Amino acid sequence: MGTLSRPELAALVEEATVDTYGEHEEVSALFTAVEENLAVPFSTSVLGAEVTVRSVDLSRDGRIVALCTRGGFRQAIGLLDLPLPDPAPDGAEWVEAYRHYWAQ
């Protein structure tokens, strides 16, 4: 990851949030962009364990989370904390844009 420049990431955030008002609507718009563009499922490693990211969701507290499974277990992991595999799945630039949004 990290293939896009800060201006490119800012442009993605702007594209997703152009008609929004306030943080709640901005995060909802970014969630829609991630959900529509991130190719799932994909595998990644979380704390040394291989997990499968099945989908993304918007949590009750307003964070975008990845819904991960391993065996019979399921866990929501914040997209800000989710390590992406190398190579990253298609649409991972939207994960980067979401991270850029919160780093501002």
MMTF fields as JSON, N, C-alpha, C and O atoms, coordinates in Angstrom:
{
  "mmtfVersion": "1.0.0",
  "mmtfProducer": "UNKNOWN",
  "numBonds": 415,
  "numAtoms": 416,
  "numGroups": 104,
  "numChains": 1,
  "numModels": 1,
  "chainsPerModel": [1],
  "groupsPerChain": [104],
  "chainIdList": ["A"],
  "bondAtomList": [4, 2, 8, 6, 12, 10, 16, 14, 20, 18, 24, 22, 28, 26, 32, 30, 36, 34, 40, 38, 44, 42, 48, 46, 52, 50, 56, 54, 60, 58, 64, 62, 68, 66, 72, 70, 76, 74, 80, 78, 84, 82, 88, 86, 92, 90, 96, 94, 100, 98, 104, 102, 108, 106, 112, 110, 116, 114, 120, 118, 124, 122, 128, 126, 132, 130, 136, 134, 140, 138, 144, 142, 148, 146, 152, 150, 156, 154, 160, 158, 164, 162, 168, 166, 172, 170, 176, 174, 180, 178, 184, 182, 188, 186, 192, 190, 196, 194, 200, 198, 204, 202, 208, 206, 212, 210, 216, 214, 220, 218, 224, 222, 228, 226, 232, 230, 236, 234, 240, 238, 244, 242, 248, 246, 252, 250, 256, 254, 260, 258, 264, 262, 268, 266, 272, 270, 276, 274, 280, 278, 284, 282, 288, 286, 292, 290, 296, 294, 300, 298, 304, 302, 308, 306, 312, 310, 316, 314, 320, 318, 324, 322, 328, 326, 332, 330, 336, 334, 340, 338, 344, 342, 348, 346, 352, 350, 356, 354, 360, 358, 364, 362, 368, 366, 372, 370, 376, 374, 380, 378, 384, 382, 388, 386, 392, 390, 396, 394, 400, 398, 404, 402, 408, 406, 412, 410],
  "bondOrderList": [1, 1, 1, 1, 1, 1, 1, 1, 1, 1, 1, 1, 1, 1, 1, 1, 1, 1, 1, 1, 1, 1, 1, 1, 1, 1, 1, 1, 1, 1, 1, 1, 1, 1, 1, 1, 1, 1, 1, 1, 1, 1, 1, 1, 1, 1, 1, 1, 1, 1, 1, 1, 1, 1, 1, 1, 1, 1, 1, 1, 1, 1, 1, 1, 1, 1, 1, 1, 1, 1, 1, 1, 1, 1, 1, 1, 1, 1, 1, 1, 1, 1, 1, 1, 1, 1, 1, 1, 1, 1, 1, 1, 1, 1, 1, 1, 1, 1, 1, 1, 1, 1, 1],
  "groupList": [{"groupName": "MET", "atomNameList": ["N", "CA", "C", "O"], "elementList": ["N", "C", "C", "O"], "formalChargeList": [0, 0, 0, 0], "bondAtomList": [1, 0, 2, 1, 3, 2], "bondOrderList": [1, 1, 2], "singleLetterCode": "M", "chemCompType": "L-PEPTIDE LINKING"}, {"groupName": "GLY", "atomNameList": ["N", "CA", "C", "O"], "elementList": ["N", "C", "C", "O"], "formalChargeList": [0, 0, 0, 0], "bondAtomList": [1, 0, 2, 1, 3, 2], "bondOrderList": [1, 1, 2], "singleLetterCode": "G", "chemCompType": "PEPTIDE LINKING"}, {"groupName": "THR", "atomNameList": ["N", "CA", "C", "O"], "elementList": ["N", "C", "C", "O"], "formalChargeList": [0, 0, 0, 0], "bondAtomList": [1, 0, 2, 1, 3, 2], "bondOrderList": [1, 1, 2], "singleLetterCode": "T", "chemCompType": "L-PEPTIDE LINKING"}, {"groupName": "LEU", "atomNameList": ["N", "CA", "C", "O"], "elementList": ["N", "C", "C", "O"], "formalChargeList": [0, 0, 0, 0], "bondAtomList": [1, 0, 2, 1, 3, 2], "bondOrderList": [1, 1, 2], "singleLetterCode": "L", "chemCompType": "L-PEPTIDE LINKING"}, {"groupName": "SER", "atomNameList": ["N", "CA", "C", "O"], "elementList": ["N", "C", "C", "O"], "formalChargeList": [0, 0, 0, 0], "bondAtomList": [1, 0, 2, 1, 3, 2], "bondOrderList": [1, 1, 2], "singleLetterCode": "S", "chemCompType": "L-PEPTIDE LINKING"}, {"groupName": "ARG", "atomNameList": ["N", "CA", "C", "O"], "elementList": ["N", "C", "C", "O"], "formalChargeList": [0, 0, 0, 0], "bondAtomList": [1, 0, 2, 1, 3, 2], "bondOrderList": [1, 1, 2], "singleLetterCode": "R", "chemCompType": "L-PEPTIDE LINKING"}, {"groupName": "PRO", "atomNameList": ["N", "CA", "C", "O"], "elementList": ["N", "C", "C", "O"], "formalChargeList": [0, 0, 0, 0], "bondAtomList": [1, 0, 2, 1, 3, 2], "bondOrderList": [1, 1, 2], "singleLetterCode": "P", "chemCompType": "L-PEPTIDE LINKING"}, {"groupName": "GLU", "atomNameList": ["N", "CA", "C", "O"], "elementList": ["N", "C", "C", "O"], "formalChargeList": [0, 0, 0, 0], "bondAtomList": [1, 0, 2, 1, 3, 2], "bondOrderList": [1, 1, 2], "singleLetterCode": "E", "chemCompType": "L-PEPTIDE LINKING"}, {"groupName": "ALA", "atomNameList": ["N", "CA", "C", "O"], "elementList": ["N", "C", "C", "O"], "formalChargeList": [0, 0, 0, 0], "bondAtomList": [1, 0, 2, 1, 3, 2], "bondOrderList": [1, 1, 2], "singleLetterCode": "A", "chemCompType": "L-PEPTIDE LINKING"}, {"groupName": "VAL", "atomNameList": ["N", "CA", "C", "O"], "elementList": ["N", "C", "C", "O"], "formalChargeList": [0, 0, 0, 0], "bondAtomList": [1, 0, 2, 1, 3, 2], "bondOrderList": [1, 1, 2], "singleLetterCode": "V", "chemCompType": "L-PEPTIDE LINKING"}, {"groupName": "ASP", "atomNameList": ["N", "CA", "C", "O"], "elementList": ["N", "C", "C", "O"], "formalChargeList": [0, 0, 0, 0], "bondAtomList": [1, 0, 2, 1, 3, 2], "bondOrderList": [1, 1, 2], "singleLetterCode": "D", "chemCompType": "L-PEPTIDE LINKING"}, {"groupName": "TYR", "atomNameList": ["N", "CA", "C", "O"], "elementList": ["N", "C", "C", "O"], "formalChargeList": [0, 0, 0, 0], "bondAtomList": [1, 0, 2, 1, 3, 2], "bondOrderList": [1, 1, 2], "singleLetterCode": "Y", "chemCompType": "L-PEPTIDE LINKING"}, {"groupName": "HIS", "atomNameList": ["N", "CA", "C", "O"], "elementList": ["N", "C", "C", "O"], "formalChargeList": [0, 0, 0, 0], "bondAtomList": [1, 0, 2, 1, 3, 2], "bondOrderList": [1, 1, 2], "singleLetterCode": "H", "chemCompType": "L-PEPTIDE LINKING"}, {"groupName": "PHE", "atomNameList": ["N", "CA", "C", "O"], "elementList": ["N", "C", "C", "O"], "formalChargeList": [0, 0, 0, 0], "bondAtomList": [1, 0, 2, 1, 3, 2], "bondOrderList": [1, 1, 2], "singleLetterCode": "F", "chemCompType": "L-PEPTIDE LINKING"}, {"groupName": "ASN", "atomNameList": ["N", "CA", "C", "O"], "elementList": ["N", "C", "C", "O"], "formalChargeList": [0, 0, 0, 0], "bondAtomList": [1, 0, 2, 1, 3, 2], "bondOrderList": [1, 1, 2], "singleLetterCode": "N", "chemCompType": "L-PEPTIDE LINKING"}, {"groupName": "ILE", "atomNameList": ["N", "CA", "C", "O"], "elementList": ["N", "C", "C", "O"], "formalChargeList": [0, 0, 0, 0], "bondAtomList": [1, 0, 2, 1, 3, 2], "bondOrderList": [1, 1, 2], "singleLetterCode": "I", "chemCompType": "L-PEPTIDE LINKING"}, {"groupName": "CYS", "atomNameList": ["N", "CA", "C", "O"], "elementList": ["N", "C", "C", "O"], "formalChargeList": [0, 0, 0, 0], "bondAtomList": [1, 0, 2, 1, 3, 2], "bondOrderList": [1, 1, 2], "singleLetterCode": "C", "chemCompType": "L-PEPTIDE LINKING"}, {"groupName": "GLN", "atomNameList": ["N", "CA", "C", "O"], "elementList": ["N", "C", "C", "O"], "formalChargeList": [0, 0, 0, 0], "bondAtomList": [1, 0, 2, 1, 3, 2], "bondOrderList": [1, 1, 2], "singleLetterCode": "Q", "chemCompType": "L-PEPTIDE LINKING"}, {"groupName": "TRP", "atomNameList": ["N", "CA", "C", "O"], "elementList": ["N", "C", "C", "O"], "formalChargeList": [0, 0, 0, 0], "bondAtomList": [1, 0, 2, 1, 3, 2], "bondOrderList": [1, 1, 2], "singleLetterCode": "W", "chemCompType": "L-PEPTIDE LINKING"}],
  "groupTypeList": [0, 1, 2, 3, 4, 5, 6, 7, 3, 8, 8, 3, 9, 7, 7, 8, 2, 9, 10, 2, 11, 1, 7, 12, 7, 7, 9, 4, 8, 3, 13, 2, 8, 9, 7, 7, 14, 3, 8, 9, 6, 13, 4, 2, 4, 9, 3, 1, 8, 7, 9, 2, 9, 5, 4, 9, 10, 3, 4, 5, 10, 1, 5, 15, 9, 8, 3, 16, 2, 5, 1, 1, 13, 5, 17, 8, 15, 1, 3, 3, 10, 3, 6, 3, 6, 10, 6, 8, 6, 10, 1, 8, 7, 18, 9, 7, 8, 11, 5, 12, 11, 18, 8, 17],
  "groupIdList": [1, 2, 3, 4, 5, 6, 7, 8, 9, 10, 11, 12, 13, 14, 15, 16, 17, 18, 19, 20, 21, 22, 23, 24, 25, 26, 27, 28, 29, 30, 31, 32, 33, 34, 35, 36, 37, 38, 39, 40, 41, 42, 43, 44, 45, 46, 47, 48, 49, 50, 51, 52, 53, 54, 55, 56, 57, 58, 59, 60, 61, 62, 63, 64, 65, 66, 67, 68, 69, 70, 71, 72, 73, 74, 75, 76, 77, 78, 79, 80, 81, 82, 83, 84, 85, 86, 87, 88, 89, 90, 91, 92, 93, 94, 95, 96, 97, 98, 99, 100, 101, 102, 103, 104],
  "secStructList": [7, 7, 7, 1, 7, 2, 2, 2, 2, 2, 2, 2, 2, 2, 2, 2, 2, 6, 6, 7, 7, 2, 2, 2, 2, 2, 2, 2, 2, 2, 2, 2, 2, 2, 2, 2, 2, 1, 7, 7, 7, 3, 3, 3, 3, 3, 6, 6, 3, 3, 3, 3, 3, 3, 3, 3, 3, 3, 7, 6, 6, 1, 7, 3, 3, 3, 3, 3, 3, 3, 6, 6, 3, 3, 3, 3, 3, 3, 6, 6, 6, 7, 7, 7, 7, 1, 1, 7, 7, 6, 6, 2, 2, 2, 2, 2, 2, 2, 2, 2, 2, 2, 2, 7],
  "xCoordList": [0.846, 0.0, 0.888, 2.115, 0.235, 0.998, 1.429, 2.409, 0.711, 1.095, 0.554, 1.044, -0.458, -1.035, -0.44, -0.116, -0.304, 0.22, -0.871, -2.053, -0.465, -1.436, -2.466, -3.653, -2.062, -3.066, -4.031, -5.217, -3.525, -4.408, -5.412, -6.586, -4.94, -5.837, -6.866, -8.043, -6.432, -7.356, -8.413, -9.573, -8.016, -8.969, -9.998, -11.175, -9.569, -10.528, -11.511, -12.715, -10.996, -11.874, -12.864, -14.055, -12.383, -13.253, -14.312, -15.479, -13.907, -14.846, -15.974, -17.14, -15.626, -16.622, -17.509, -18.677, -16.963, -17.677, -18.185, -18.56, -18.203, -18.501, -19.838, -19.913, -20.869, -22.185, -22.591, -23.773, -21.629, -21.931, -21.814, -21.163, -22.474, -22.43, -22.139, -22.959, -20.991, -20.63, -19.939, -19.975, -19.308, -18.5, -19.309, -18.833, -20.505, -21.324, -21.596, -21.432, -22.006, -22.271, -20.992, -21.009, -19.886, -18.613, -18.188, -17.788, -18.272, -17.894, -18.841, -18.403, -20.127, -21.089, -20.759, -20.861, -20.368, -20.01, -18.729, -18.629, -17.761, -16.527, -16.813, -16.233, -17.703, -18.104, -18.685, -18.334, -19.559, -20.167, -19.096, -19.157, -18.113, -17.032, -16.211, -15.868, -15.888, -15.127, -15.951, -15.458, -17.201, -18.071, -18.245, -18.253, -18.385, -18.609, -17.346, -17.43, -16.181, -14.948, -13.966, -13.156, -14.003, -13.038, -13.43, -14.528, -12.532, -12.787, -12.655, -11.559, -13.771, -13.797, -14.391, -15.178, -14.064, -13.196, -11.716, -11.35, -10.875, -9.435, -8.852, -9.471, -7.669, -6.997, -5.938, -5.302, -5.764, -4.706, -4.327, -4.966, -3.3, -2.828, -3.103, -2.722, -3.772, -4.058, -3.434, -3.826, -2.469, -1.746, -1.201, -1.251, -0.684, -0.069, -1.026, -0.586, -2.312, -3.301, -3.892, -4.248, -3.99, -4.592, -6.106, -6.749, -6.67, -8.111, -8.606, -7.831, -9.898, -10.519, -11.441, -12.339, -11.221, -12.101, -13.258, -13.071, -14.456, -15.65, -16.419, -17.0, -16.416, -17.162, -16.731, -15.901, -17.303, -17.104, -18.464, -19.488, -18.461, -19.716, -19.45, -18.305, -20.519, -20.434, -20.905, -22.057, -20.015, -20.346, -21.288, -21.461, -21.873, -22.798, -22.112, -22.744, -20.81, -20.092, -19.501, -18.7, -19.901, -19.524, -18.185, -17.65, -17.624, -16.358, -16.627, -17.592, -15.773, -15.832, -15.02, -13.871, -15.631, -14.972, -14.964, -15.845, -13.939, -13.85, -14.398, -14.0, -15.304, -15.843, -14.979, -14.992, -14.223, -13.209, -13.657, -14.346, -13.254, -13.535, -12.257, -11.333, -12.239, -11.166, -11.81, -12.26, -11.844, -12.535, -13.996, -14.645, -14.507, -15.887, -16.041, -17.134, -14.972, -15.006, -15.166, -14.712, -15.821, -16.036, -15.67, -16.01, -14.983, -14.549, -14.583, -14.153, -15.091, -15.033, -13.745, -13.454, -12.975, -11.709, -11.776, -12.088, -11.482, -11.514, -10.628, -9.498, -11.151, -10.398, -9.108, -8.147, -9.086, -7.863, -6.763, -5.581, -7.133, -6.171, -5.919, -5.034, -6.663, -6.566, -5.323, -5.191, -4.404, -3.276, -3.769, -4.505, -3.364, -3.74, -2.632, -1.453, -3.01, -1.998, -1.222, -1.607, -0.137, 0.66, 0.706, 1.309, 0.108, -0.506, -1.872, -2.571, -2.215, -3.498, -4.624, -4.408, -5.814, -6.951, -7.366, -7.053, -8.063, -8.603, -9.465, -10.181, -9.397, -10.183, -9.541, -10.127, -8.348, -7.673, -7.334, -7.063, -7.345, -7.082, -8.152, -7.891, -9.349, -10.398, -10.146, -10.541, -9.496, -9.069, -8.023, -8.058, -7.097, -6.083, -6.729, -6.316, -7.744, -8.43, -9.119, -9.084, -9.739, -10.386, -9.348, -9.588, -8.214, -7.138, -6.621, -6.34, -6.495, -6.054, -7.052, -6.651, -8.332, -9.385, -9.188, -9.294, -8.9, -8.738, -7.38, -7.223, -6.409, -5.077, -5.017, -4.072, -6.009, -6.018, -6.186, -6.214],
  "yCoordList": [-1.178, 0.0, 1.237, 1.15, 2.382, 3.609, 4.002, 4.728, 3.533, 3.815, 5.145, 5.679, 5.693, 6.959, 8.111, 7.966, 9.238, 10.427, 11.069, 10.756, 11.95, 12.657, 13.417, 13.365, 14.126, 14.796, 13.812, 14.106, 12.657, 11.655, 11.112, 10.917, 10.871, 10.401, 11.474, 11.167, 12.718, 13.823, 13.926, 14.231, 13.673, 13.711, 12.594, 12.806, 11.403, 10.313, 10.67, 10.446, 11.223, 11.631, 12.677, 12.598, 13.64, 14.684, 14.083, 14.472, 13.145, 12.477, 11.797, 11.896, 11.112, 10.375, 11.291, 10.981, 12.409, 13.234, 14.56, 15.446, 14.71, 15.991, 16.593, 17.808, 15.812, 16.35, 16.013, 15.808, 15.953, 15.581, 16.788, 17.784, 16.658, 17.708, 17.052, 16.298, 17.338, 16.825, 15.473, 14.765, 15.148, 13.932, 12.659, 11.746, 12.58, 11.372, 11.072, 9.934, 12.071, 11.867, 11.573, 10.776, 12.198, 11.932, 10.482, 9.822, 9.979, 8.589, 7.642, 6.624, 7.96, 7.123, 7.072, 6.018, 8.197, 8.241, 7.45, 6.743, 7.57, 6.791, 5.297, 4.48, 4.937, 3.542, 3.017, 1.921, 3.777, 3.358, 3.137, 2.161, 4.037, 3.887, 2.635, 1.906, 2.375, 1.17, -0.066, -0.994, -0.075, -1.24, -1.566, -2.738, -0.546, -0.759, -1.128, -1.729, -0.782, -0.956, -1.981, -2.494, -2.301, -3.237, -4.667, -5.119, -5.366, -6.744, -7.683, -7.895, -8.233, -9.208, -10.499, -10.444, -11.636, -11.833, -11.787, -11.979, -11.527, -11.643, -12.052, -11.859, -12.611, -13.07, -12.076, -11.426, -11.971, -11.147, -11.727, -12.66, -11.176, -11.66, -10.614, -9.452, -11.034, -10.157, -10.777, -11.87, -10.096, -10.591, -12.001, -12.858, -12.217, -13.488, -14.581, -15.684, -14.32, -15.327, -14.965, -13.813, -15.956, -15.763, -15.639, -16.51, -14.554, -14.346, -14.051, -13.678, -14.222, -13.871, -12.69, -12.741, -11.639, -10.475, -10.785, -10.915, -10.902, -11.282, -10.079, -10.133, -8.981, -7.786, -6.626, -6.781, -5.483, -4.317, -3.856, -4.131, -3.148, -2.67, -1.349, -0.985, -0.651, 0.58, 0.252, -0.136, 0.406, 0.04, 1.079, 2.177, 0.717, 1.621, 2.906, 3.958, 2.807, 4.005, 4.802, 5.713, 4.454, 5.256, 4.946, 5.767, 3.771, 3.384, 2.38, 1.618, 2.384, 1.337, 0.167, 0.33, -1.018, -2.214, -3.289, -3.347, -4.142, -5.313, -6.49, -6.709, -7.239, -8.431, -9.606, -10.046, -10.108, -11.138, -12.468, -12.507, -13.553, -14.885, -15.7, -15.495, -16.631, -17.621, -18.835, -18.783, -19.936, -21.112, -20.747, -20.184, -21.056, -20.723, -19.397, -19.072, -18.622, -17.357, -16.18, -16.215, -15.142, -13.928, -12.73, -12.692, -11.76, -10.581, -9.36, -9.421, -8.264, -6.986, -6.287, -6.136, -5.862, -5.171, -3.823, -3.755, -2.764, -1.429, -1.34, -1.829, -0.716, -0.604, 0.186, 0.002, 1.062, 1.812, 0.896, 1.204, -0.22, -1.146, -2.394, -3.181, -2.596, -3.821, -3.815, -2.943, -4.777, -4.878, -5.427, -6.413, -4.792, -5.28, -6.175, -5.948, -7.187, -8.1, -7.442, -6.391, -8.076, -7.638, -8.793, -9.822, -8.67, -7.455, -7.188, -8.101, -5.921, -5.504, -5.877, -5.959, -6.1, -6.418, -5.204, -4.065, -5.46, -4.362, -3.48, -3.974, -2.192, -1.242, -0.809, -0.021, -1.307, -0.961, 0.527, 1.035, 1.22, 2.656, 3.386, 4.458, 2.811, 3.423, 3.219, 4.055, 2.123, 1.924, 2.985, 3.596, 3.193, 4.238, 5.613, 6.416, 5.883, 7.18, 7.364, 8.455, 6.311, 6.366, 6.647, 7.455, 5.991, 6.23, 7.654, 8.298, 8.144, 9.526, 10.513, 11.503, 10.236, 11.085, 11.256, 12.368, 10.158, 10.237, 10.788, 11.226, 10.775, 11.3, 12.822, 13.451, 13.404, 14.862, 15.628, 16.859],
  "zCoordList": [0.0, 0.0, 0.0, -0.065, 0.075, 0.06, -1.34, -1.503, -2.354, -3.727, -4.224, -5.219, -3.537, -3.964, -3.165, -1.986, -3.816, -3.146, -2.286, -2.429, -1.413, -0.567, -1.406, -1.082, -2.477, -3.308, -3.983, -4.129, -4.389, -5.006, -3.984, -4.3, -2.761, -1.71, -1.369, -1.179, -1.292, -1.014, -2.111, -1.832, -3.351, -4.464, -4.339, -4.63, -3.907, -3.692, -2.579, -2.712, -1.488, -0.387, -0.883, -0.584, -1.627, -2.174, -3.102, -3.049, -3.942, -4.858, -4.086, -4.467, -3.008, -2.238, -1.395, -1.161, -0.943, 0.04, -0.52, 0.248, -1.827, -2.456, -2.012, -1.825, -1.841, -1.486, -0.059, 0.218, 0.84, 2.223, 3.144, 2.83, 4.295, 5.307, 6.65, 7.174, 7.189, 8.501, 8.441, 7.435, 9.563, 9.657, 9.427, 8.752, 9.967, 9.825, 8.353, 7.913, 7.598, 6.175, 5.408, 4.47, 5.785, 5.112, 5.302, 4.342, 6.536, 6.8, 6.074, 5.539, 6.049, 5.324, 3.836, 3.208, 3.282, 1.867, 1.599, 0.596, 2.491, 2.338, 2.491, 1.777, 3.418, 3.564, 2.259, 1.821, 1.644, 0.377, -0.685, -1.432, -0.758, -1.737, -1.464, -2.395, -0.189, 0.158, -0.175, -0.817, 0.26, 0.055, -1.425, -1.802, -2.264, -3.69, -4.454, -5.525, -3.925, -4.7, -4.171, -4.943, -2.886, -2.32, -2.678, -2.353, -3.343, -3.758, -2.562, -2.044, -2.138, -1.047, -1.581, -2.526, -1.037, 0.115, -0.272, -1.432, 0.742, 0.587, 1.931, 2.977, 1.885, 3.109, 3.527, 2.697, 4.833, 5.396, 6.752, 7.24, 7.346, 8.635, 9.7, 9.555, 10.781, 11.915, 13.152, 13.561, 13.751, 14.925, 14.691, 15.573, 13.489, 13.148, 12.741, 12.418, 12.743, 12.353, 10.995, 10.746, 10.13, 8.809, 8.966, 9.552, 8.441, 8.47, 7.064, 6.183, 6.869, 5.603, 5.825, 6.666, 5.077, 5.119, 4.181, 2.971, 4.75, 3.984, 3.451, 2.368, 4.231, 3.833, 4.72, 5.616, 4.456, 5.314, 5.798, 5.174, 6.923, 7.497, 8.209, 8.475, 8.504, 9.27, 10.677, 10.877, 11.653, 13.03, 13.653, 13.123, 14.755, 15.454, 15.906, 16.005, 16.18, 16.623, 15.461, 15.671, 14.226, 13.071, 12.444, 11.699, 12.727, 12.105, 10.991, 11.05, 9.984, 8.975, 9.505, 9.917, 9.491, 9.999, 8.922, 8.063, 8.994, 8.128, 8.924, 10.068, 8.326, 8.974, 8.57, 7.42, 9.54, 9.31, 9.907, 10.926, 9.258, 9.783, 9.818, 9.031, 10.758, 10.868, 11.517, 12.662, 10.76, 11.267, 11.504, 10.623, 12.666, 12.994, 13.703, 14.166, 13.802, 14.534, 13.583, 12.439, 14.08, 13.301, 14.174, 15.357, 13.593, 14.343, 13.436, 12.284, 13.955, 13.242, 13.642, 14.828, 12.649, 12.898, 12.181, 10.993, 12.913, 12.323, 11.093, 11.088, 10.057, 8.809, 9.0, 8.253, 9.997, 10.277, 10.795, 10.642, 11.404, 12.011, 11.183, 11.521, 10.12, 9.338, 8.448, 7.589, 8.635, 7.712, 6.367, 6.321, 5.303, 3.977, 3.438, 3.713, 2.672, 2.13, 0.997, 0.482, 0.628, -0.52, -1.51, -1.203, -2.665, -3.212, -2.573, -2.134, -2.54, -1.974, -2.935, -4.144, -2.405, -3.272, -4.102, -3.755, -5.186, -5.984, -5.097, -4.226, -5.318, -4.55, -3.248, -2.505, -2.954, -1.694, -1.614, -0.526, -2.725, -2.687, -1.868, -1.322, -1.781, -0.973, 0.513, 1.325, 0.879, 2.262, 2.594, 3.662, 1.666, 1.856, 1.996, 2.834, 1.174, 1.23, 2.58, 3.149, 3.093, 4.407, 5.493, 6.389, 5.414, 6.382, 6.271, 7.282, 5.05, 4.825, 5.45, 6.061, 5.294, 5.854, 7.359, 7.875, 8.066, 9.512, 9.933, 11.073, 9.046, 9.373, 9.239, 9.715, 8.602, 8.376, 9.654, 9.638]
}
